[in-house]
Structures are given as C-alpha cells and as structure tokens.
Amino acid sequence: MSGLSGLRVALLESRLSGELAEIVRRFGGAPIAAPAVREVPRLETIPPFIDALISGRFSVVIFLTGVGATTLLEEAKRLGSLDGALAALRATTIACRGPKPSAALRRYEVPVHVKPVEPYTTTELLDALGRIELDGKAVALVHYGEPNQALADALKARGAKLDECALYEWMLPEDHAPLGALIHDLIDKRVDAIAFTSQVQCRHLFEVAAKLGTAEALARVLNDHTIVAVIGPVCAAALRAQGVTPDVIPAHPKMGPLIAALADYVEASHGRR
C-alpha cells in the first residue's frame, strides 16, 4: 500500500478544510469533510481593547492564534485605528503561542519577542514567558475561541495584571446534519480514518453524538476500527477525556505532518486492521 491508497479519511477542519482535503488527496486518500467548528466574531469586544492598546496600557500582549491576531488588526483597520494599534503593538513585548499568530503579525511588521517551542501548548508558552518579568505588569491575553483558564491563572499567579479579550467564539455549525451523517458512517464502519486538528473538534463531535444517543458507540468504533490521528497533545487529551486513545500524533503539530504521519501509520500497519 502506498500512502493512504484510497482510504476514506474524515476531516473536521473548518477554516482550512480545502487545504487539508488537498493534502489527503496528495497522499492518496479520499477526504470526507464535515466541519465541526464555527468561528463567530465577537466584534463588540474589539473597540475597547484597541482603545486600551493605543493608550499604552499594556506592557505585554499575548496572542494564542492567528485568527485572533488577524481579527484584531482587520477590525482596527475598519475602525480607522490600524496605525495606532500597530504603533502600540510595536512598542510592547509580544508573545505568540505558535507560528500562525507570529505570521499574522509579521505581515504587519510587528516583531514577536517570545516564541515557544513545539508543540506550542500552554506549557511551552509559559516556559517561554519565564524570561519575561510579569510581576506588576499589565498583560493583555488575546484568547482563542474560548478562555484558556489555565494560562490566565498561571499569569495571574506570576503577578501579571491581566486583561483578557476573546475576539471570537467557537460554536457548533448551524447545520449539524453533516456531523450527524459522519457519526453514523463512523459507527457503520464506512470511514477508515479521522483527523482532528483542534481540541474543540473532538468535543463538538462527541457533543453531537451525545445528542444522537451514540456517544458510546462512537467511542468504541474510534478505538476498535477507525484510525485516529490528532495534531498534538492537547487534542489527544481532549479525545482521551472521551475515552478514545489516538493512534497517530505527528512529530510537528501541523496539517502536512499530521497527514504524512497518518499515511506512515497506514503503511506500517497494513494488514493488521
């Protein structure tokens, strides 16, 4: 067997679903797209945050996702405050959890001073922030689609005067039908593998399964039949909380390495499933 060789691979990615599906095809698989997350902007939170930023309130600004950084700057542009926001960001210490927020800021020539190592979890971010004095400093934490309470608590424990901002919210898709159909296909063993690229995809899949009364059946089939690939340790932990043990975790937490690791696993285990 070469690569995925026609295996049906379920994908729950929303924003980059087309790109991920193309990667699966390049490895010879047949992608099945069922987006599990809807990113809903919370635009009402942005103007007060931009005002605080431009006023020079913050010594440190922490971005967790590229979506958060991009949303902030695009809305600042729409409000006519982009120049002021960029000047303020360039005057502060910037920390980014991973390469996506760093890339988003680099497009606006905003330097990033604190970059954690892979796999870019809260643990690595806190380690990277260890060289920055936070005690008594005003720190802005730009969350992802839900509050990262563990990170917020750790920053406060280090003495940071924390200002938290959530610019968008993770929600289920308005139409649950594709996820419901995927769950039935999984349980009926019509799907060979599934790739998770975020922890919220795991939770949403099982949330819909619970509404259908099939959560236990879904966990069984993911453990006993379907090859389960996850992008990193946080995603793996979210699945283990549902009683599912992942089969594949790539060395690098990115979509390309995820599908490559899945293909390697399929080749290595061909004939055992």
C-alpha positions in Angstrom: 0.0 0.0 0.0 1.3 3.4 -0.9 0.3 6.3 1.4 -3.4 6.3 2.1 -4.3 4.5 -1.1 -7.9 5.3 -1.3 -8.8 5.2 2.4 -11.7 7.3 3.4 -10.4 10.0 5.8 -12.9 12.1 7.8 -11.9 15.8 8.3 -13.4 18.1 10.9 -11.4 21.2 9.9 -13.5 24.3 9.0 -11.4 27.3 8.1 -8.7 25.3 6.2 -10.9 22.4 5.1 -10.0 22.8 1.4 -6.2 22.8 2.1 -6.4 19.8 4.4 -8.5 17.9 1.9 -6.0 18.5 -0.8 -3.2 17.2 1.5 -5.2 14.0 2.0 -5.6 13.6 -1.8 -1.9 14.1 -2.4 -1.3 11.2 -0.1 -3.8 9.1 -2.0 -6.7 9.3 0.4 -10.4 10.2 -0.1 -11.3 13.1 2.2 -14.8 13.3 3.8 -15.4 16.9 5.0 -17.7 17.5 8.0 -16.7 20.8 9.6 -17.2 20.7 13.3 -16.5 24.3 14.3 -17.9 27.7 13.5 -15.8 30.8 14.5 -18.2 33.6 15.5 -16.6 37.0 15.8 -17.3 39.0 19.0 -16.7 42.4 17.4 -18.2 44.3 20.3 -15.1 43.3 22.4 -12.6 44.8 20.0 -13.0 48.6 20.2 -12.5 48.8 23.9 -9.4 46.5 23.6 -8.0 48.7 20.8 -8.6 51.8 22.8 -6.7 50.3 25.8 -3.9 49.1 23.5 -3.4 52.5 21.8 -3.5 54.2 25.2 -0.3 52.4 26.1 -1.9 50.3 28.9 -0.2 47.1 28.2 3.5 46.1 28.7 3.0 42.6 27.2 0.4 41.3 24.7 -0.1 37.5 24.2 -1.7 36.1 21.1 -2.8 32.5 21.1 -4.0 32.1 17.5 -3.5 33.6 14.0 -7.3 34.2 13.8 -7.2 36.4 17.0 -4.3 38.5 15.7 -5.8 38.8 12.2 -9.3 39.7 13.6 -7.9 42.4 15.8 -5.9 44.1 13.1 -8.6 43.8 10.4 -11.2 45.3 12.8 -8.7 48.1 13.7 -8.3 48.9 10.0 -12.1 49.0 9.6 -12.4 51.4 12.6 -9.6 53.6 11.2 -7.3 52.7 14.1 -4.8 50.4 12.4 -1.8 52.8 12.5 -2.3 53.5 16.2 -2.8 49.8 17.0 0.3 48.8 15.1 2.4 51.5 16.8 1.2 50.3 20.2 2.0 46.7 19.4 5.5 47.6 18.2 6.1 49.4 21.5 5.1 46.3 23.6 6.6 42.9 24.3 4.7 40.5 22.0 4.3 36.8 22.8 2.7 34.3 20.3 1.8 30.7 21.2 2.7 29.3 17.8 3.7 30.2 14.2 0.3 31.3 13.0 -0.1 34.4 15.1 3.5 35.2 14.5 3.0 35.0 10.8 -0.2 37.2 11.0 1.8 39.9 12.9 4.8 39.6 10.6 2.6 40.7 7.7 2.2 44.0 9.5 5.9 44.2 10.5 5.1 43.7 14.2 8.1 41.9 15.9 7.4 38.9 18.1 9.7 38.7 21.1 8.5 35.4 22.8 8.0 32.2 20.8 7.6 28.8 22.5 8.9 25.6 21.1 6.8 22.8 19.7 4.2 21.5 20.3 3.1 25.1 21.2 0.9 24.2 24.2 0.2 26.3 27.3 3.2 24.6 29.0 5.7 25.7 26.3 4.2 29.2 26.2 4.6 29.6 30.0 8.1 28.3 29.8 9.0 30.8 27.1 7.4 33.6 29.1 9.6 32.6 32.1 12.3 35.1 30.9 9.9 38.0 30.9 9.2 39.9 34.2 5.4 39.8 34.7 5.1 40.8 38.3 3.1 44.0 38.4 3.0 44.3 34.6 -0.2 45.0 32.6 -0.6 42.0 30.3 -3.2 41.5 27.6 -4.2 37.9 26.8 -6.0 37.5 23.4 -7.8 34.2 23.8 -8.8 31.8 21.2 -12.4 30.7 20.8 -12.8 30.0 24.5 -10.9 31.2 27.6 -7.7 29.4 28.4 -8.3 29.4 32.1 -5.1 27.5 33.0 -3.0 30.1 31.2 -4.9 33.0 32.7 -4.5 31.6 36.2 -0.8 30.9 35.7 -0.2 34.5 34.5 -2.0 35.9 37.5 0.0 33.7 39.8 3.1 35.3 38.4 1.8 38.7 39.4 0.5 39.9 36.0 -2.2 42.4 36.0 -4.2 40.6 33.4 -6.6 42.0 30.8 -8.4 39.2 28.9 -10.0 39.6 25.5 -11.9 37.0 23.4 -12.3 38.2 19.9 -14.3 35.2 18.6 -16.1 32.2 19.9 -16.0 28.6 18.9 -19.5 27.2 18.2 -21.1 24.2 16.5 -22.0 24.7 12.9 -25.5 25.9 12.4 -26.3 22.8 10.4 -25.4 19.7 12.4 -26.5 17.3 9.6 -23.0 16.7 8.1 -21.6 15.9 11.5 -24.6 13.6 12.3 -24.1 11.8 9.0 -20.4 11.4 9.6 -21.1 9.9 13.1 -23.4 7.3 11.6 -20.9 6.5 8.8 -18.2 6.1 11.5 -20.4 3.8 13.6 -21.3 1.8 10.5 -17.5 1.4 9.7 -17.7 3.3 6.4 -14.8 5.5 7.4 -11.2 4.3 7.6 -9.6 7.2 9.5 -10.3 10.5 11.1 -8.0 13.5 11.5 -8.5 16.1 14.3 -6.8 19.4 14.1 -8.1 21.0 17.3 -9.4 20.0 20.7 -12.8 21.7 20.1 -13.4 19.4 17.1 -13.2 16.4 19.5 -15.6 18.0 21.9 -18.1 19.0 19.2 -18.1 15.6 17.5 -19.0 14.0 20.8 -21.5 16.7 21.7 -23.4 15.9 18.6 -23.0 12.2 19.2 -24.4 12.6 22.7 -27.5 14.4 21.3 -28.0 11.4 18.9 -27.5 8.9 21.7 -24.5 7.4 20.0 -21.5 8.7 22.0 -20.6 5.3 23.5 -20.9 3.6 20.1 -18.7 6.4 18.6 -16.0 5.9 21.2 -16.0 2.1 20.6 -15.6 2.4 16.9 -12.8 5.0 17.2 -10.9 2.7 19.5 -11.6 -0.6 17.6 -11.8 0.2 13.9 -11.1 3.8 12.8 -7.5 5.1 12.7 -7.5 8.2 14.8 -4.9 11.0 14.1 -4.6 14.1 16.2 -2.4 17.1 15.6 -0.9 17.4 19.0 -1.1 16.6 22.8 -3.9 19.0 23.7 -6.1 17.4 21.0 -5.1 14.0 22.2 -6.0 14.8 25.8 -9.5 16.0 24.6 -10.1 12.7 22.9 -8.8 10.7 25.9 -11.3 12.6 28.0 -14.0 11.0 25.7 -12.5 7.5 26.2 -10.6 7.4 22.9 -6.9 6.6 22.5 -5.4 8.2 19.4 -3.3 6.1 17.1 -1.3 8.9 15.4 0.3 12.1 16.8 2.8 13.8 14.4 6.3 15.0 15.5 5.3 18.5 14.3 1.8 19.9 15.1 0.9 21.0 11.6 -1.6 19.7 9.0 1.0 18.4 6.5 3.0 16.4 9.1 -0.3 15.1 10.5 -1.5 13.5 7.3 2.1 12.3 6.5 2.2 10.6 9.9 -1.2 9.1 9.2 0.0 7.7 5.8 3.1 6.3 7.5 0.9 4.6 10.1 -1.3 3.1 7.5 1.7 1.7 5.5 3.2 0.3 8.7 0.0 -1.3 10.0 -1.4 -2.5 6.6 -2.8 -5.9 7.1 -3.3 -5.6 10.8 -6.7 -3.8 10.5 
